Amino acid sequence: MASGLPYMSRKPLQVMFKISIVDAPGQRTLVLEGKLVHPWTTDVESAWRSAGEELQGRKLIIDLRNVTHIGPDAENTLLLMMRDGAEFFCGGVLTKHLMKQLARRCRCEA
């Protein structure tokens, strides 16, 4: 590459994301893993609504401890969940900071 331009891979970027539901006697947990970005925000919202059905008195928890990135669309999805009363488990400092910012936006406590 004598042109001096940096090498750019022509491979498409693959963004991995996983959603799991874990049922326990006192709660149902929606476990999110990977990069929370568009188009997976639509899937997360659908999974959240589905997980919220038939709780039978259990709490619904959104586990963000294995989320590595949260995009702008995802912030809106998380804000919607927060406004609806979802509880969150957070991991890293940046995720905790973002959730505090979202809590201020919706006037909830995080």
Secondary structure, 3 states (H helix, E strand, C coil): CCCCCCCCCCCCCCCCEEEEEEECCCEEEEEEEEEECCCHHHHHHHHHHHHCCCCCCCEEEEEEEEEEEECHHHHHHHHHHHHCCCEEECCCHHHHHHHHHHHHHHCCCC
